[in-house]
Amino acid sequence: MKVRVDQERCQGHTLCAMIAPDMFQLSDIDGSSSPVTEVVPPDQVELVREAAHSCPEQAILIEED
């Protein structure tokens, strides 16, 4: 599984980083999110799915293998 964040949609709500702190980092400038790594480790898959589902802007995009 791969993950990315659509920077045009992301509004910096920070929910993804609260749900999956090992997978998402927040910008110090505007609070927008970006994945720490594109490839999701197996132990983070469910957290990344939950983060994507919880994103108010639907900015987290998942690509299944």
C-alpha atoms as one frame of an Amber mdcrd trajectory, in Angstrom:
protein
   0.000   0.000   0.000   1.149   3.531  -0.780  -0.109   6.824   0.619   0.119
  10.444  -0.410  -1.487  13.711   0.625  -3.084  16.056  -1.905  -1.509  19.362
  -0.866  -4.224  21.376  -2.593  -6.923  19.702  -0.477  -5.090  19.479   2.856
  -6.208  22.211   5.254  -4.035  21.216   8.208  -6.719  19.736  10.452  -3.963
  17.443  11.891  -6.270  14.440  12.405  -4.009  12.184  10.337  -0.998  12.938
  12.525  -3.055  12.294  15.661  -4.295   8.942  14.325  -1.067   7.759  12.665
   1.785   9.842  14.129   4.475   7.560  12.694   3.156   8.032   9.149   2.305
  11.737   8.843   4.366  14.830   9.543   2.997  18.352   9.806   4.474  21.475
   8.273   5.715  24.053  10.788   4.579  26.755   8.360   0.914  25.963   7.712
   0.193  22.681   9.506  -0.368  20.792   6.277   0.440  17.112   6.288   2.725
  14.907   4.255   3.548  11.217   4.593   6.818  10.312   6.284   7.201   7.602
   3.649   5.116   6.718   0.597   5.204   2.973   1.267   3.061   2.041   4.256
   4.594  -0.578   6.556   2.257  -3.495   7.375   1.876  -2.427  11.003   0.623
   1.017   9.911  -1.923  -0.014   7.242  -5.025   0.122   9.447  -3.989   3.443
  11.010  -3.417   4.997   7.586  -6.819   3.767   6.417  -8.427   5.267   9.519
  -6.590   8.561   8.951  -7.760   8.677   5.325 -11.337   7.948   6.360 -11.185
  10.657   9.063  -9.739  13.411   6.870 -12.421  16.136   6.504 -10.967  17.229
   3.164 -10.435  13.678   1.803  -6.851  14.747   1.088  -5.229  11.405   1.944
  -4.989   9.175  -1.087  -4.310   5.465  -0.768  -3.037   3.220  -3.551  -3.469
  -0.476  -2.882  -0.753  -2.837  -4.111
